[in-house]
Each structure stands twice: as C-alpha cells, then as structure tokens.
C-alpha cells in the first residue's frame, strides 16, 4: 500500500524521489521505501521530510480513522 499522502505532498512540489532524498540527506531508495510503507523512518527523518514538504507529522504520517 502506497503512503499516498506522502507521495501527493512530494509531487505537489514537483519533487522527484531523488530531489527529496537530496534535501533530507537519504537515498532515493529510502524515499521509495517510505512511500511504499516498506520502511519506518526515524522521527528525526520524519521531521526533516515534513520540513522539506511544508507539512506536519499528522499530515504525512498520521493514521486516518
């Protein structure tokens, strides 16, 4: 299952996975694994991603009820 909120936020800024990876200091593969829910990023990485995308933790990683 794709983390669609995460992917949509990245794409709304016209960032490729590689672009976002460079901004937050990880590999493109790491961004891909996060988007595909194959990797649970650290809180530190989540915060960097949120800052890069202009979102908060709930926007990108919060569960929907």
Contact map, one row per residue, 1 for C-alpha under 8 A:
11100000000000000000000000000000000110000000000000000000000000000
11110010000000000000000000000000001110000000000000000000000000000
11111110000000000000000000000000011110000000000000000000000000000
01111111000000000000000000000000001000000000000000000000000000000
00111111100000000000000000000000000000000000000000000000001110000
00111111110000000000000000000000001000000000000000000000000110000
01111111111000000000000000000000001000000000000000000000000000000
00011111111100000000000000000000000000000000000000000000000000000
00001111111110000000000000000000000000000000000000001000000100000
00000111111111111001000000000000000000000000000000001000000000000
00000011111111110000000000000000000000000000000000000000000000000
00000001111111100000000000000000000000000000000000000000000000000
00000000111111100000000000000000000000000000000000001000000000000
00000000011111110000000000000000000000000000000000000000000000000
00000000011111111111000000000000000000000000000000000000000000000
00000000011001111111000000000000000000000000000000000000000000000
00000000010000111111100000010011000000000000000000000000000000000
00000000000000111111110000110010000000000000000000000000000000000
00000000000000111111111000000000000000000000000000000000000000000
00000000010000111111111100010010000000000000000010010000000000000
00000000000000001111111111110110000000000000000000000000000000000
00000000000000000111111111110000000000000000000000000000000000000
00000000000000000011111110000000000000000000000000010000000000000
00000000000000000001111111000000000000000000100110010000000000000
00000000000000000000111111100000000000000000000000000000000000000
00000000000000000000110111110110000000000000000000000000000000000
00000000000000000100110011111110000000000000000000000000000000000
00000000000000001101110001111111000000000000000000000000000000000
00000000000000000000000000111111100000000000000000000000000000000
00000000000000000000100001111111110000100000000000000000000000000
00000000000000001101100001111111111000000000000000000000000000000
00000000000000001000000000011111111100000000000000000000000000000
00000000000000000000000000001111111111100000000000000000000000000
00100000000000000000000000000111111111111000000000000000000000000
01110110000000000000000000000011111111000000000000000000000000000
11100000000000000000000000000001111111100000000000000000000000000
11100000000000000000000000000000111111110000000000000000000000000
00000000000000000000000000000000111111110000000000000000000000000
00000000000000000000000000000100110111111000000000000000000000000
00000000000000000000000000000000010011111100000000000000000000000
00000000000000000000000000000000010000111111110000000000000000000
00000000000000000000000000000000000000011111110000000000000000000
00000000000000000000000000000000000000001111111000000000000000000
00000000000000000000000000000000000000001111111100000000000000000
00000000000000000000000100000000000000001111111110000000000000000
00000000000000000000000000000000000000001111111111000000100000000
00000000000000000000000000000000000000000011111111100001100000000
00000000000000000000000100000000000000000001111111110000000000000
00000000000000000001000100000000000000000000111111111000000000000
00000000000000000000000000000000000000000000011111111111100100000
00000000000000000000000000000000000000000000001111111111000000000
00000000000000000001001100000000000000000000000111111110000000000
00000000110010000000000000000000000000000000000011111110000000000
00000000000000000000000000000000000000000000000001111111000000000
00000000000000000000000000000000000000000000000001111111101100000
00000000000000000000000000000000000000000000001001100111111100000
00000000000000000000000000000000000000000000011001000011111111000
00000000000000000000000000000000000000000000000000000001111111100
00001000000000000000000000000000000000000000000000000011111111000
00001100100000000000000000000000000000000000000001000011111111000
00001100000000000000000000000000000000000000000000000000111111100
00000000000000000000000000000000000000000000000000000000111111110
00000000000000000000000000000000000000000000000000000000010011111
00000000000000000000000000000000000000000000000000000000000001111
00000000000000000000000000000000000000000000000000000000000000111
